[in-house]
């Protein structure tokens, strides 16, 4: 991924975060906390792209169970346990990173359950080129 595009994509979540938060409140403390949340969320966005692409690929290729696993993974399998765990371990700082950890874990799960399918598609492609 082009690092310039990556940085530009994070601008709304990083540079403009205080301004966005200021639209909804004038409380300095809320703006600071909201800005921290947006900064943490910014790093989940690129990871989510891989996750959503793989989930859609599973749906498009008729692999409903894999698609469902990825879809449920984000909110049920990872998010809820991480929400509890991170809050217990690190309080508000932990809550800032729950979504990032959940998306990272779900993306890893998506890739791991898709390796076999990707290998199969690659093998089929090689056979078509030869034949």
C-alpha positions as CSV (number, residue, x, y, z in Angstrom):
1,X,0.0,0.0,0.0
2,X,1.3,3.5,-0.9
3,X,2.3,5.1,2.4
4,X,1.0,8.5,1.1
5,X,-2.4,7.1,0.5
6,X,-2.3,5.4,3.9
7,X,-1.4,8.6,5.7
8,X,-4.0,10.6,3.8
9,X,-6.7,8.0,4.8
10,X,-5.8,8.5,8.4
11,X,-6.1,12.3,8.4
12,X,-9.8,12.4,9.3
13,X,-9.0,10.2,12.4
14,X,-5.8,11.9,13.4
15,X,-5.3,15.5,12.4
16,X,-9.0,16.4,12.3
17,X,-10.1,14.4,15.3
18,X,-10.3,17.3,17.8
19,X,-12.3,19.3,15.3
20,X,-14.7,16.4,14.8
21,X,-15.1,16.0,18.5
22,X,-15.7,19.7,18.9
23,X,-18.8,19.5,16.7
24,X,-20.5,17.4,19.3
25,X,-19.3,18.9,22.6
26,X,-17.4,21.8,24.0
27,X,-16.1,19.8,27.0
28,X,-12.3,19.8,26.8
29,X,-12.1,16.4,28.6
30,X,-14.6,14.7,26.3
31,X,-12.8,16.1,23.2
32,X,-9.5,14.7,24.5
33,X,-10.9,11.2,25.2
34,X,-12.8,11.2,21.9
35,X,-9.6,12.2,20.1
36,X,-7.8,9.3,21.7
37,X,-10.5,6.9,20.6
38,X,-10.4,8.2,17.0
39,X,-6.6,7.9,17.0
40,X,-6.8,4.3,18.2
41,X,-9.6,3.5,15.7
42,X,-7.5,5.0,12.8
43,X,-5.2,2.0,12.9
44,X,-8.0,-0.5,12.7
45,X,-9.4,0.9,9.4
46,X,-6.7,-0.5,7.0
47,X,-6.9,-3.9,8.8
48,X,-10.7,-3.9,8.4
49,X,-10.3,-3.6,4.6
50,X,-8.6,-7.0,4.5
51,X,-11.1,-8.5,6.8
52,X,-14.2,-7.2,4.8
53,X,-12.6,-8.2,1.5
54,X,-12.1,-11.8,2.7
55,X,-15.6,-12.0,4.2
56,X,-17.1,-10.8,0.9
57,X,-14.9,-13.3,-1.0
58,X,-16.2,-16.1,1.2
59,X,-19.8,-15.0,0.5
60,X,-19.2,-14.7,-3.2
61,X,-17.7,-18.1,-3.5
62,X,-20.5,-19.8,-1.5
63,X,-18.6,-20.3,1.7
64,X,-21.3,-19.2,4.1
65,X,-19.7,-20.7,7.2
66,X,-16.4,-18.9,6.7
67,X,-18.2,-15.6,5.9
68,X,-20.3,-16.1,9.1
69,X,-17.3,-16.9,11.2
70,X,-15.6,-13.7,10.1
71,X,-18.7,-11.6,10.6
72,X,-19.3,-13.0,14.1
73,X,-15.6,-12.9,14.9
74,X,-15.5,-9.2,14.9
75,X,-18.2,-8.6,17.4
76,X,-18.9,-11.9,19.3
77,X,-15.7,-14.0,19.3
78,X,-13.2,-11.2,19.9
79,X,-14.8,-7.8,20.6
80,X,-16.9,-8.8,23.7
81,X,-14.2,-10.8,25.4
82,X,-11.6,-8.1,24.7
83,X,-13.9,-5.5,25.9
84,X,-14.1,-7.2,29.3
85,X,-10.5,-8.2,29.5
86,X,-8.9,-4.9,28.3
87,X,-11.2,-2.9,30.7
88,X,-10.1,-5.1,33.6
89,X,-6.5,-4.9,32.7
90,X,-6.0,-1.3,31.5
91,X,-9.3,0.6,32.2
92,X,-10.0,3.4,29.7
93,X,-6.6,3.0,27.9
94,X,-7.6,-0.7,27.3
95,X,-11.0,0.3,25.9
96,X,-9.2,2.6,23.4
97,X,-7.7,-0.4,21.8
98,X,-10.4,-3.0,21.9
99,X,-11.7,-2.4,18.4
100,X,-8.1,-2.5,17.0
101,X,-7.4,-5.8,18.7
102,X,-10.7,-7.2,17.7
103,X,-10.2,-6.3,14.0
104,X,-6.6,-7.5,14.0
105,X,-7.7,-10.9,15.5
106,X,-10.6,-11.2,13.1
107,X,-8.4,-10.4,10.1
108,X,-5.9,-13.0,11.3
109,X,-8.7,-15.5,11.6
110,X,-10.0,-14.5,8.1
111,X,-6.6,-15.2,6.6
112,X,-6.0,-18.4,8.4
113,X,-9.4,-19.9,7.4
114,X,-8.9,-18.7,3.8
115,X,-5.4,-20.1,3.2
116,X,-6.8,-23.5,1.9
117,X,-9.2,-21.7,-0.4
118,X,-6.6,-19.4,-1.8
119,X,-4.2,-22.3,-2.4
120,X,-7.0,-24.1,-4.2
121,X,-7.8,-21.1,-6.4
122,X,-4.1,-20.6,-7.2
123,X,-3.7,-24.3,-8.1
124,X,-6.7,-24.1,-10.4
125,X,-5.3,-21.0,-12.0
126,X,-2.0,-22.7,-12.7
127,X,-3.8,-25.7,-14.2
128,X,-5.8,-23.5,-16.5
129,X,-2.6,-21.8,-17.8
130,X,-1.0,-25.1,-18.5
131,X,-4.0,-26.7,-20.1
